[in-house]
């Protein structure tokens, strides 16, 4: 009987210490999640709406790329004998 009471006492002690550890761990996780949420809310740069920007500022954000295309004269290319004969109508 003494053995059974001692075993129940040890099980209760183990359960008590496990619950204490779980409570401390959950408190630490809650504090960590709160600090992470606060860090996410802080922005390193000020936020500006696109509607608040002027035309020059919008152009600076997204400039249109300039594409330079040089036309090549067709006379400079050598004619291909086999394929051009198929495309030309002999009339």
Secondary structure, DSSP 8 states (H G I E B T S, - for coil): -HHHHHHHHHHHHHHHHHHHHHHHHHHHHHHHHHHHHHHHHS-SS----GGGS-HHHHHHHS-----------GGGS---HHHHHHHS---
